Amino acid sequence: MLQHIFFMVLGLGLLILGGDLLVRGAVSLASALRIPTLLISLTIVAFGTSAPEFVVALRDVLTGPEGDNGIAMGNIIGSNTANILLVLGLPAILYPIAMDMPGTRRHASFMILATMVFMYFAYIAGLIDHTAGVVMMGLIVAYVGYIGWHAMNVGSDREPILDDLDEYTEANGAVWKTPAFLLAGLIGLPLGAQLLVDNGSAIAAAMNVRPELIGLTIVAFGTSLPELATVVAAALKKHAEVAVGNIVGSNIFNLLFVGGTAGLAGTSTFTSTARHIDMPFMLICTLFLGLLIYTRTRISRPVGAVMFLAYVGYIIFIGTKSVAV
């Protein structure tokens, strides 16, 4: 058991590091080729920051039993829940987060739509399959196209999902860094996914818990750590509001891009516990964030504390419902 835990944590670390290095190397290469900053933001950064969830889902779907992809689906659901309650709640305790960034309402509306589409296939269709994959991939392409068109042709407000590109451009100063970052990312991501999925599945089997629990907790928390670190740093500088759009965008990409990839790669089903507890809770969190954004209600310190405690309570609760069904 200890060996599986060690290699699962190692795999999670490789995922986080590999995803970050891949994005940095790709941004550096695109910049050297004089690809427009907007296009870099819409493609490399947006998709690249979902790379850990992407490779975990792809690995789980391609190697797991047909339809039994609990880690992949749990990671999508758990990451979105963690992004809202933990990544926004904990920094708000340090400094209140404003919810009035330009254009955020549009993205919040699409986040809610993406959530409803994902849940439609989970509840009504009963699974995420090739049809779901085509629909969700079509929606993410349409979304990227829309925000690109809007940013270039409508008004002067910055799209929140396009923020913070500068943090990925540090490789520009040395020629060797670009290929090194790309190679490290391309090696680290699949290796990390293999270690995480294989050992996470082994731990779930040994403990007789549903595989979603691994995805909902350890994997989801780990893949949300980069966003959490970024927002905490921004909160310490009293500028955490710039991260709201990125969190909304991350949730959209998790649902549509990662979920769509899983659908195109195979078939994923959901346990009764996932349908009755995990996804409804994700929907509640999503609607709550949407309400804050629509009403431009800032996340105050007390609200942030409630969000953080709600996340802790949720993790404890699903731990008590962890027996595989």
C-alpha positions as a Python dict, from the first residue, in 0.01 Angstrom:
ca = {
    (1, 'M'): (0, 0, 0),
    (2, 'L'): (277, 245, 93),
    (3, 'Q'): (448, 172, -237),
    (4, 'H'): (129, 255, -429),
    (5, 'I'): (84, 577, -231),
    (6, 'F'): (441, 683, -301),
    (7, 'F'): (415, 624, -675),
    (8, 'M'): (72, 788, -694),
    (9, 'V'): (207, 1103, -527),
    (10, 'L'): (511, 1089, -756),
    (11, 'G'): (281, 1063, -1056),
    (12, 'L'): (78, 1361, -935),
    (13, 'G'): (394, 1565, -899),
    (14, 'L'): (506, 1470, -1250),
    (15, 'L'): (164, 1572, -1386),
    (16, 'I'): (177, 1915, -1227),
    (17, 'L'): (538, 1981, -1322),
    (18, 'G'): (501, 1831, -1670),
    (19, 'G'): (192, 2035, -1748),
    (20, 'D'): (356, 2358, -1637),
    (21, 'L'): (676, 2292, -1834),
    (22, 'L'): (483, 2192, -2146),
    (23, 'V'): (285, 2516, -2142),
    (24, 'R'): (594, 2727, -2082),
    (25, 'G'): (786, 2560, -2361),
    (26, 'A'): (494, 2580, -2603),
    (27, 'V'): (433, 2948, -2527),
    (28, 'S'): (802, 3022, -2574),
    (29, 'L'): (808, 2839, -2908),
    (30, 'A'): (491, 3012, -3028),
    (31, 'S'): (633, 3349, -2928),
    (32, 'A'): (957, 3278, -3114),
    (33, 'L'): (752, 3192, -3424),
    (34, 'R'): (569, 3525, -3380),
    (35, 'I'): (230, 3364, -3331),
    (36, 'P'): (-11, 3630, -3197),
    (37, 'T'): (-43, 3650, -2819),
    (38, 'L'): (-421, 3615, -2841),
    (39, 'L'): (-393, 3289, -3034),
    (40, 'I'): (-139, 3157, -2783),
    (41, 'S'): (-375, 3236, -2497),
    (42, 'L'): (-677, 3080, -2665),
    (43, 'T'): (-502, 2757, -2759),
    (44, 'I'): (-175, 2668, -2588),
    (45, 'V'): (-238, 2820, -2244),
    (46, 'A'): (-609, 2742, -2229),
    (47, 'F'): (-567, 2380, -2336),
    (48, 'G'): (-227, 2334, -2176),
    (49, 'T'): (-343, 2425, -1827),
    (50, 'S'): (-596, 2139, -1855),
    (51, 'A'): (-319, 1899, -1958),
    (52, 'P'): (-302, 1711, -1624),
    (53, 'E'): (-677, 1642, -1625),
    (54, 'F'): (-657, 1559, -1996),
    (55, 'V'): (-386, 1295, -1972),
    (56, 'V'): (-540, 1141, -1659),
    (57, 'A'): (-875, 1106, -1836),
    (58, 'L'): (-719, 969, -2154),
    (59, 'R'): (-504, 720, -1967),
    (60, 'D'): (-794, 602, -1750),
    (61, 'V'): (-1034, 562, -2042),
    (62, 'L'): (-788, 387, -2273),
    (63, 'T'): (-648, 143, -2015),
    (64, 'G'): (-939, 84, -1779),
    (65, 'P'): (-1228, -163, -1821),
    (66, 'E'): (-1496, -48, -2066),
    (67, 'G'): (-1715, 209, -1894),
    (68, 'D'): (-1527, 190, -1562),
    (69, 'N'): (-1339, 520, -1563),
    (70, 'G'): (-1401, 651, -1215),
    (71, 'I'): (-1071, 833, -1175),
    (72, 'A'): (-1121, 1025, -1502),
    (73, 'M'): (-1478, 1133, -1428),
    (74, 'G'): (-1405, 1192, -1060),
    (75, 'N'): (-1116, 1418, -1156),
    (76, 'I'): (-1340, 1635, -1376),
    (77, 'I'): (-1610, 1667, -1110),
    (78, 'G'): (-1368, 1706, -821),
    (79, 'S'): (-1149, 1962, -998),
    (80, 'N'): (-1445, 2187, -1075),
    (81, 'T'): (-1569, 2163, -717),
    (82, 'A'): (-1221, 2232, -578),
    (83, 'N'): (-1170, 2526, -816),
    (84, 'I'): (-1480, 2698, -681),
    (85, 'L'): (-1479, 2619, -309),
    (86, 'L'): (-1108, 2577, -239),
    (87, 'V'): (-923, 2783, -500),
    (88, 'L'): (-1153, 3084, -457),
    (89, 'G'): (-1262, 3027, -96),
    (90, 'L'): (-924, 2993, 73),
    (91, 'P'): (-762, 3304, -84),
    (92, 'A'): (-1075, 3507, -2),
    (93, 'I'): (-1000, 3448, 365),
    (94, 'L'): (-675, 3636, 309),
    (95, 'Y'): (-833, 3917, 105),
    (96, 'P'): (-1188, 3957, -33),
    (97, 'I'): (-1226, 3877, -404),
    (98, 'A'): (-1424, 4114, -626),
    (99, 'M'): (-1651, 3958, -889),
    (100, 'D'): (-1676, 4245, -1137),
    (101, 'M'): (-1411, 4165, -1398),
    (102, 'P'): (-1526, 4264, -1750),
    (103, 'G'): (-1683, 3984, -1951),
    (104, 'T'): (-1701, 3739, -1661),
    (105, 'R'): (-2080, 3706, -1685),
    (106, 'R'): (-2056, 3572, -2039),
    (107, 'H'): (-1809, 3307, -1934),
    (108, 'A'): (-2014, 3221, -1625),
    (109, 'S'): (-2317, 3162, -1847),
    (110, 'F'): (-2118, 2926, -2067),
    (111, 'M'): (-1979, 2749, -1758),
    (112, 'I'): (-2333, 2677, -1644),
    (113, 'L'): (-2426, 2560, -1994),
    (114, 'A'): (-2122, 2331, -2005),
    (115, 'T'): (-2217, 2188, -1665),
    (116, 'M'): (-2572, 2118, -1780),
    (117, 'V'): (-2451, 1949, -2100),
    (118, 'F'): (-2213, 1727, -1903),
    (119, 'M'): (-2490, 1636, -1660),
    (120, 'Y'): (-2735, 1571, -1943),
    (121, 'F'): (-2513, 1299, -2083),
    (122, 'A'): (-2446, 1162, -1734),
    (123, 'Y'): (-2814, 1145, -1631),
    (124, 'I'): (-3030, 1132, -1945),
    (125, 'A'): (-2799, 946, -2183),
    (126, 'G'): (-2650, 758, -1888),
    (127, 'L'): (-2289, 776, -2008),
    (128, 'I'): (-2017, 978, -2175),
    (129, 'D'): (-1961, 818, -2515),
    (130, 'H'): (-1858, 914, -2869),
    (131, 'T'): (-2175, 1118, -2924),
    (132, 'A'): (-2113, 1312, -2605),
    (133, 'G'): (-1751, 1359, -2705),
    (134, 'V'): (-1843, 1508, -3042),
    (135, 'V'): (-2099, 1744, -2887),
    (136, 'M'): (-1866, 1863, -2610),
    (137, 'M'): (-1570, 1907, -2844),
    (138, 'G'): (-1794, 2106, -3079),
    (139, 'L'): (-1898, 2331, -2793),
    (140, 'I'): (-1541, 2397, -2679),
    (141, 'V'): (-1436, 2484, -3034),
    (142, 'A'): (-1733, 2721, -3059),
    (143, 'Y'): (-1644, 2874, -2722),
    (144, 'V'): (-1280, 2935, -2816),
    (145, 'G'): (-1392, 3080, -3148),
    (146, 'Y'): (-1639, 3311, -2978),
    (147, 'I'): (-1401, 3454, -2719),
    (148, 'G'): (-1137, 3500, -2989),
    (149, 'W'): (-1382, 3683, -3214),
    (150, 'H'): (-1515, 3891, -2926),
    (151, 'A'): (-1169, 3989, -2802),
    (152, 'M'): (-1063, 4104, -3149),
    (153, 'N'): (-1383, 4269, -3269),
    (154, 'V'): (-1599, 4384, -2978),
    (155, 'G'): (-1504, 4659, -2734),
    (156, 'S'): (-1180, 4690, -2544),
    (157, 'D'): (-1248, 4483, -2231),
    (158, 'R'): (-999, 4205, -2166),
    (159, 'E'): (-1137, 3854, -2163),
    (160, 'P'): (-1061, 3710, -1816),
    (161, 'I'): (-949, 3377, -1960),
    (162, 'L'): (-669, 3557, -2139),
    (163, 'D'): (-504, 3693, -1825),
    (164, 'D'): (-166, 3601, -1684),
    (165, 'L'): (11, 3501, -2007),
    (166, 'D'): (330, 3667, -1883),
    (167, 'E'): (387, 3398, -1620),
    (168, 'Y'): (446, 3143, -1896),
    (169, 'T'): (701, 3337, -2103),
    (170, 'E'): (1010, 3303, -1888),
    (171, 'A'): (1169, 3048, -2123),
    (172, 'N'): (1224, 3317, -2384),
    (173, 'G'): (1556, 3423, -2233),
    (174, 'A'): (1747, 3104, -2317),
    (175, 'V'): (1728, 2904, -2639),
    (176, 'W'): (1784, 2570, -2467),
    (177, 'K'): (1490, 2614, -2232),
    (178, 'T'): (1224, 2585, -2501),
    (179, 'P'): (1306, 2232, -2627),
    (180, 'A'): (1399, 2124, -2274),
    (181, 'F'): (1063, 2236, -2134),
    (182, 'L'): (873, 2077, -2422),
    (183, 'L'): (1058, 1746, -2388),
    (184, 'A'): (1019, 1739, -2010),
    (185, 'G'): (649, 1810, -2039),
    (186, 'L'): (591, 1549, -2309),
    (187, 'I'): (771, 1287, -2098),
    (188, 'G'): (641, 1391, -1757),
    (189, 'L'): (270, 1409, -1843),
    (190, 'P'): (211, 1055, -1973),
    (191, 'L'): (450, 904, -1718),
    (192, 'G'): (278, 1089, -1436),
    (193, 'A'): (-66, 985, -1563),
    (194, 'Q'): (39, 620, -1578),
    (195, 'L'): (179, 623, -1225),
    (196, 'L'): (-123, 808, -1085),
    (197, 'V'): (-397, 606, -1256),
    (198, 'D'): (-237, 264, -1206),
    (199, 'N'): (-149, 318, -841),
    (200, 'G'): (-468, 511, -765),
    (201, 'S'): (-673, 222, -903),
    (202, 'A'): (-471, -23, -697),
    (203, 'I'): (-530, 178, -380),
    (204, 'A'): (-903, 201, -451),
    (205, 'A'): (-922, -175, -503),
    (206, 'A'): (-721, -248, -189),
    (207, 'M'): (-942, -19, 22),
    (208, 'N'): (-1264, -134, -150),
    (209, 'V'): (-1361, 223, -237),
    (210, 'R'): (-1508, 355, -558),
    (211, 'P'): (-1236, 481, -798),
    (212, 'E'): (-1414, 818, -824),
    (213, 'L'): (-1304, 889, -467),
    (214, 'I'): (-940, 895, -579),
    (215, 'G'): (-1027, 1130, -865),
    (216, 'L'): (-1254, 1347, -649),
    (217, 'T'): (-1000, 1396, -372),
    (218, 'I'): (-629, 1334, -428),
    (219, 'V'): (-619, 1380, -805),
    (220, 'A'): (-860, 1676, -810),
    (221, 'F'): (-681, 1851, -524),
    (222, 'G'): (-343, 1792, -684),
    (223, 'T'): (-441, 1920, -1027),
    (224, 'S'): (-596, 2228, -862),
    (225, 'L'): (-279, 2311, -669),
    (226, 'P'): (-124, 2532, -943),
    (227, 'E'): (-443, 2742, -961),
    (228, 'L'): (-459, 2762, -581),
    (229, 'A'): (-98, 2881, -557),
    (230, 'T'): (-161, 3144, -825),
    (231, 'V'): (-476, 3280, -659),
    (232, 'V'): (-320, 3283, -311),
    (233, 'A'): (-25, 3480, -449),
    (234, 'A'): (-267, 3721, -617),
    (235, 'A'): (-468, 3755, -296),
    (236, 'L'): (-154, 3848, -104),
    (237, 'K'): (-106, 4125, -363),
    (238, 'K'): (-477, 4218, -331),
    (239, 'H'): (-545, 4132, -697),
    (240, 'A'): (-716, 3793, -670),
    (241, 'E'): (-1012, 3913, -878),
    (242, 'V'): (-810, 3859, -1197),
    (243, 'A'): (-816, 3485, -1128),
    (244, 'V'): (-1197, 3452, -1131),
    (245, 'G'): (-1214, 3440, -1510),
    (246, 'N'): (-935, 3184, -1522),
    (247, 'I'): (-1119, 2959, -1275),
    (248, 'V'): (-1437, 2985, -1481),
    (249, 'G'): (-1241, 2907, -1797),
    (250, 'S'): (-1066, 2613, -1631),
    (251, 'N'): (-1401, 2463, -1531),
    (252, 'I'): (-1532, 2499, -1885),
    (253, 'F'): (-1228, 2326, -2033),
    (254, 'N'): (-1243, 2049, -1772),
    (255, 'L'): (-1603, 1970, -1861),
    (256, 'L'): (-1594, 2007, -2238),
    (257, 'F'): (-1235, 1947, -2345),
    (258, 'V'): (-1138, 1679, -2092),
    (259, 'G'): (-1487, 1528, -2085),
    (260, 'G'): (-1507, 1540, -2465),
    (261, 'T'): (-1170, 1370, -2498),
    (262, 'A'): (-1284, 1095, -2262),
    (263, 'G'): (-1597, 1048, -2474),
    (264, 'L'): (-1406, 1027, -2801),
    (265, 'A'): (-1158, 780, -2649),
    (266, 'G'): (-1415, 541, -2502),
    (267, 'T'): (-1722, 507, -2284),
    (268, 'S'): (-1754, 629, -1925),
    (269, 'T'): (-2037, 553, -1685),
    (270, 'F'): (-2115, 686, -1338),
    (271, 'T'): (-2184, 515, -1008),
    (272, 'S'): (-2501, 581, -813),
    (273, 'T'): (-2302, 781, -558),
    (274, 'A'): (-2154, 1003, -829),
    (275, 'R'): (-2501, 1073, -974),
    (276, 'H'): (-2669, 1135, -639),
    (277, 'I'): (-2395, 1321, -448),
    (278, 'D'): (-2092, 1434, -645),
    (279, 'M'): (-2250, 1584, -956),
    (280, 'P'): (-2539, 1756, -774),
    (281, 'F'): (-2285, 1913, -539),
    (282, 'M'): (-2076, 2029, -835),
    (283, 'L'): (-2390, 2183, -988),
    (284, 'I'): (-2474, 2364, -663),
    (285, 'C'): (-2120, 2506, -647),
    (286, 'T'): (-2138, 2613, -1011),
    (287, 'L'): (-2473, 2789, -967),
    (288, 'F'): (-2344, 2954, -649),
    (289, 'L'): (-2042, 3094, -831),
    (290, 'G'): (-2265, 3204, -1119),
    (291, 'L'): (-2492, 3388, -874),
    (292, 'L'): (-2195, 3571, -720),
    (293, 'I'): (-2077, 3673, -1067),
    (294, 'Y'): (-2421, 3779, -1197),
    (295, 'T'): (-2491, 3989, -887),
    (296, 'R'): (-2130, 4113, -869),
    (297, 'T'): (-2120, 4007, -503),
    (298, 'R'): (-1763, 3987, -380),
    (299, 'I'): (-1637, 3686, -190),
    (300, 'S'): (-1582, 3835, 155),
    (301, 'R'): (-1371, 3675, 425),
    (302, 'P'): (-1673, 3513, 598),
    (303, 'V'): (-1805, 3380, 265),
    (304, 'G'): (-1460, 3251, 177),
    (305, 'A'): (-1441, 3073, 513),
    (306, 'V'): (-1781, 2911, 453),
    (307, 'M'): (-1671, 2798, 105),
    (308, 'F'): (-1348, 2649, 241),
    (309, 'L'): (-1530, 2471, 525),
    (310, 'A'): (-1790, 2344, 278),
    (311, 'Y'): (-1512, 2188, 72),
    (312, 'V'): (-1356, 2025, 378),
    (313, 'G'): (-1698, 1900, 488),
    (314, 'Y'): (-1766, 1759, 141),
    (315, 'I'): (-1436, 1568, 137),
    (316, 'I'): (-1510, 1423, 481),
    (317, 'F'): (-1864, 1331, 378),
    (318, 'I'): (-1769, 1149, 58),
    (319, 'G'): (-1502, 969, 257),
    (320, 'T'): (-1783, 815, 464),
    (321, 'K'): (-1960, 715, 142),
    (322, 'S'): (-1650, 565, -13),
    (323, 'V'): (-1738, 198, -31),
    (324, 'A'): (-1759, 91, -393),
    (325, 'V'): (-2112, 40, -525),
}
